[in-house]
Amino acid sequence: AQKVTQAQTEISVVEKEDVTLDCVYETRDTTYYLFWYKQPPSGELVFLIRRNSFDEQNEISGRYSWNFQKSTSSFNFTITASQVVDSAVYFCALSERGYSTLTFGKGTMLLVSP
Amino acid sequence: GAVVSQHPSRVICKSGTSVKIECRSLDFQATTMFWYRQFPKQSLMLMATSNEGSKATYEQGVEKDKFLINHASLTLSTLTVTSAHPEDSSFYICSASDRDRGSYEQYFGPGTRLTVT
């Protein structure tokens, strides 16, 4: 069965600091998809990224970057030069091949203070 | 594209009454819709998976008679919380899969906050 672990429950940083959110996953399938979502206080889930298991290239999008390492079953998310607007709960999720069901981690609450 | 709406965004109801939440895919056809429940400061928990025209598949521990799901069309699924109790108060989120974009992608609605008094 698949599992997603986000060991960091809450992280507090000061604006402009870099912060990395950890995500470790478990799956028996060789084909799977990994996701990151942001949930601001309003509650709506905001899609950030999808990565399939065959694409281990790191990705950068503005201040966001993702490090996918199959060897350690990790898909970590880094925010560079954090801003107050980055304050939210961030969820990592996994979907196995052929299934659209998502397994979510418990989420990491990020608090960025001015 | 791939917009999902939910209505209402907030609802307060009295204990013992039923409340219906609608989930609509606005610009695509959703062969599959999902219903999640989220308690404060917790993760999303899948309640059920709904395929258009067929009965929903409920996750273990979710009472199908209490949480009635109907997916009558490719753009609409409804969740009815019957005989609501205060412990049903939660944030309910739906999502939908677009068959034209691949079944692995889910698009989330903005959520419905239910408070049962």
Chai-1 contact restraints between the chains, C-beta under 6 A:
chainA,res_idxA,chainB,res_idxB,connection_type,confidence,min_distance_angstrom,max_distance_angstrom,comment,restraint_id
A,Y33,B,Y104,contact,1.0,0.0,6.0,A-B,restraint_1
A,G43,B,F91,contact,1.0,0.0,6.0,A-B,restraint_2
A,G43,B,G111,contact,1.0,0.0,6.0,A-B,restraint_3
A,E44,B,P110,contact,1.0,0.0,6.0,A-B,restraint_4
A,L45,B,F108,contact,1.0,0.0,6.0,A-B,restraint_5
A,S95,B,Y104,contact,1.0,0.0,6.0,A-B,restraint_6
A,S100,B,S97,contact,1.0,0.0,6.0,A-B,restraint_7
A,S100,B,S103,contact,1.0,0.0,6.0,A-B,restraint_8
A,S100,B,Y104,contact,1.0,0.0,6.0,A-B,restraint_9
A,F104,B,S43,contact,1.0,0.0,6.0,A-B,restraint_10
A,F104,B,L44,contact,1.0,0.0,6.0,A-B,restraint_11
A,K106,B,S43,contact,1.0,0.0,6.0,A-B,restraint_12
A,G107,B,S43,contact,1.0,0.0,6.0,A-B,restraint_13
